[in-house]
C-alpha cells in the first residue's frame, strides 16, 4: 500500500506562463525516502506545498495514508495541521524566544506538559542534542539548528515528513555529515520522507528514488543509479551530471559516431539518426601531434581535471582525468570513448 499518492495533480498560479505543476503522478511507499530535484521554477517546492496542504490542486487528487486530503473541486480539503505531516522548512523556522526543548515540544500541545517534556527530550536524544535542550536557537550552529528542526518534525511521530532544501543553509563541509545523520534518523524511526533539492548529488546520496522535475512535469522517477546511467530525456541526462551528445547513425546493429562505433541495444532501424549520450568518465585521450581533437580548456576540480575537447566536427565533449594529468589548451590529442551504458535519444 502506498502512503502518499499524487494522481494527475495540476497547480496553476495567476499570471504564470503555464502550470507550476502539471499532471503530476507519483506514489511513495511506507519507509521510503523520495527526492525531488530540478532547477528553480521546476515545481519542486509547489509539489511539497501541495502535499503539506499549503496549496490546493486545481486538478487531480492527493492521498495520504489511504485518505484523500485534497481533491480538485471537492469540499473535503484537509488542512495542514490535520494531515499528520511533519515539515522541515528551508530556514528551519525555529522560535527564537523558545528553548530547544520547547521548540521541539511546540507541536505536542494536545499532550500533558510532562508527556511533552519527555517526548521532546527523547527526540532530542535521538538527534544527539539532549545536552542542548535548555539552549536557544541563536546559541546553536547551523547544523545543530537543522537537527532541532528535524526533531520538532519527528516529535509528533508523523506518517510523513517533508523537507524543503534541508541542507541549503549549512556549510558545504557539514552537508555530507548531516545527510548521513538525517538518513540514519529516518531509517531508525522508519519515517517516510519527501525532500526537494536542486543538488542531484544530495538526492542520490539520501533518496531511495529520485524524481526529476522540469517545467512542472515529472520527466523521470526511478532509483538514483537508473536516473544517472539511463536518463529518460536529454534534460535529465544533463541535469543529473555532466553530459555531452554525439551525433550518431544506426548501421548494421551499431551506432556510428565521429568517436567510433558502439553497440545498438535498442535494435533501431538502419539509417536512424540519434544523439548518443557521453559522460566525462567515458572519454579518454592521449597526446598526439597528428590527433584530430584539440584541448580547449582544463578545469581543475581537486581530485580530477576535467578537459573540454573539440572534436573535428566542432562538437565538444568532456573528459575526466587524474589531477596529476596536466596538458595545456591547444594540445592535439587522440580521443577515445568507452561506454558502459549506451543511451540514445531520437533526432526529430
N, C-alpha and C positions, 0 to 999 in steps of 0.2 A: 504493500500500500504506500502511496506517495504522501509525504507530509505536506508538501506545498505543490500546488498546481496552478499554473497560469495558462489559460485557454484562450488563444486568439485575442490577447489584450492589446487594445489601442488607446493611446492618450494623445490628445491634441491640446495645444495652448493657443489662446487668441494671439493673432499676429505672427504666428510661426510659419515658416516656409512649408512645413509638412508635419506629419505626426512625429511627436517626440519619441513615441514607441508605437510600432506598427505590427499588429497581429502576432504579438509575442507569445510563443507557446513553449513551456518547459515544465519539467517536474523535478522535485527534489525528494529523495528518499530519507527516512529517519537515520540520523547519524552522519549524513553526507555533508561534505563541505563543498559548496559550489562557488566558483569565482567567476565574476562577470567583468570582462575587460573591454576596452575600446577607447578611442580618442575622446577629447572633450566634445560634448554635443552628440554623443552616440546613443544616449538614452540610459546610461548605467544608473545614475542617481535617480532619474524618474522611475525606473523599474523598482528600485529599492523603496522609494516613497509610495508607490502603488501597493507594494506588499505590506508596508507598515501601516497604510491607511491614511497617510497624509494627502494622498491624491485619490480621486475616484476614476475608474476607467470609463472611457467613452464607449468602448465596445469590449466584449469578452467577459470573462469570469475569473475570479481568484478564489482558491480554496486553500484553507489551512487546517490540517488535521481532519479532513473529510467534511469540513463545514464551509459553506460559501460565505466569505466575508465581504465580497464585493461582486456585484453583477450589474452590468450596464442596464439602465432603465428600470432596475428594481429598487424597492424601498428598503430592503434588508441589508443596508450598508453597516458593517460592524466598525465602530470607531477604534482608533489605535489602541487605547487603553484596555479594550476588551478582546484583543486578538491573541493574547498570550505570546507576544513577540518582544524580545529584548533588542535594544538598539544601541550601538556604539557609534556616536557621531564623529565626524572628521576632527572637530575641535574639542572632543571629549565632553563638553558641556557640563563640567563639574561645578557645583555650587561653591563659590569661594568662601562663603561665610559658614559653611558646614565642615566638620571634621571629615577625615577619610571614612571613618566608620559610619557617620551619619549620611554621607553621600551614598554609600553602598546600601544603607537601610532605607533610603528615601522611597523606593518603590514597594516597601513592605508595610505600608500604612495600615492595612487591614489586620495585621498581626499584633498581638500584645507586645508591649515595649520590651519585655525580657526576651521574647522569641525573636524580635527584630535584632536585638544586640547579639544574640547567639548566632543567628544566621549570618549577620554581617561579619562577625569575627571568623566564622567558619569559611566563608568565601574568601576573605582576605588572606587567610592562611593558605587556601588553595592557590592563590596567585602570588604567594610569597611576600605578602605585605602586612602580615599581622602586627609586626612591630611598629608600623606606621599608622595604626588605627586612630590615634589621637592627634595626628598632624593635620595640617590644612593643605589644600591643593598647591598653593604657591610655594610650599616648602618641599615639594617633590620635583624630581626630574621629569622630563617629557615622557620617558619610558615608563616611569612609575605611575604617572597620571593616566597613561594609556591602560595600564593594568587595573587601576582603580575603576576606570570607565567599564572595562570588561567585567570586573567583579560586580559592579552595580547591575549590569545587564544580566549576569548569571544568577543574581540573588533570588529573584522570584521563581527560578527553575523554569524558564520559558521553553516552549517546544521548539522555538526557532529564534536564532539571533541574526541580526542584520548588522553588518559592519561597513561603514562608508569611508573608503580610503583610510583604513585604520592605522597605517604607518606613515602617512604623509607628513606629519609634524614631528617625526623622530629623525634624529641624525642618522646619516647613512650607515655609520659603523654599528649602530644599535639595531638596525632593521632585521638583519639575519637572526640575531639572538631573539628578538621579540617575535618574529614569525614562528620560530621553533617553539617558544613558550606558549603562544596562542594556539598553535596546532595541538600541542600536548594537552592543554587545558580543554579544548573542545573534544579531543579524543577521550580524555579521562572522564569527562562528565557526560559523554555520549550526546552532546548537543549538536543539533543540525544548524548549519550556518550558511548564509549567503553573504558574500562580501564583494564590493566593487573596487576596482583599481584600474589605473592606466598602465601599470607596470606588469608586463607579461611574465617576467621572471618571478615576481612576487606571487602571481596567481599559480604558476607552475609549481612553485615550492609548497604552497599551502593547500591547494584545492585538489579534490578527487576528480572533479570535472571542471572544465573551463568553457564558458560561453563567450563568444566574440561578437560584440555588437557594433554595427556600423549604420549610421543614419537611422537609428531606431529599429533596425532589423537584426535578428539573430542570424549571423552568417554561418556559424558552426558551433556545436556543443558536443564535446567529447572529452576523453582523457587527455591530459596535457601532452603526452607523447604523440598521440594521434593528431592533435591540433598542430603541433610543431612539424612533425615529419610528413603528415598527409593533410595539409590545409585544403579546405574545400573551395576556396576562392583566391584569386590573386591578392585581394585586400588582406585576407587572413595570413597568407604567406608572408607578406611584407610587414604586417603589424607585429607578429609574434617572433620576429627575428630577421636579421639581415637577409634579404632575398634579392637575387638578380634573375633575369629571364633571358633564355637563349631562343632565338627563332629556330624552329625545327620542322622537318617534313618527314612524314612516315613513309618508309620504303622497305618492303620485304620484311616486315616484322621488326624493324628497327627505326629509331628516330635519328635522322641525320642533322647535325648542327655544325657550326664552324669550330667547335671544340671536340669534334669526334662524333661517333655514333653510339647510341645507347639502346638497351632493350625497350621494346614497346609492350608493357604488361597488359595494356588495355586492348591490344589487337585492333587498332584503328584501321580504317580502310587506307590503302596506299594513296599517297598524294595529300592526305590530311595535313593541314598546317596547324602547328601548335606552338605554344610558348612553354618551354621547359624550365622549371624552377631549379635554381642552383644556389647553394649557400656557401659562405666563405670557407667552411671546413671541408667542402667538396673540391676545392680548387687548389692545385699546387703549381709550382713553376720552377724552372731552372734558368739561370742567366745564360744567354746565348746571343752573341753578336749578330747572328743571322735570324734570330727569332722574329716572328711576325706580330708579337704582342709587346706593349710598352707599359712600364710602370708610370702611372700618372701621379700617385700620391701614396705616402705611408702615414698611417695613423697609429701612434704608439698608445697601447691600452694596458700597459703594465705587463701582464703575463704573455701577451701576444702583440704582434704587429699586424695590422690589417692593411693590406695593399689594395689599391684600386688599379686595375689593369684595363688598358684599352685594347680591345680585340681589333683585328683587321677591318671588320665591318663598321667600327666606331662604337659598337656597344661596349659597355663597361661591366666588369664583374669584379668581385672582391675575393681576396684570399687571405686566410688566417695563417700566420707563420710564427714560429717562436720569436720571443722578444729579442733574442740574440741575432736573428737574421736581419741584417740592415743593408738595404740596397737603395740607391739614390733614384729619385724620379728621373725618367728619361732612359733608364736601363732597359735594354731589349731582353726579352725572356721568351722561353717556350712554355706555354701554359698547358696543363693537363687537367682533366676533370674525372673524378671517380665518385660516382653517385651510388649511395646505398639505397636511396629511396627515389624512385622515378615518379615525379609529379608533373603532370602536364595540364594545360588549360587550352581550350579550343580558341582558335583565332576566328573572329566573326567575319 
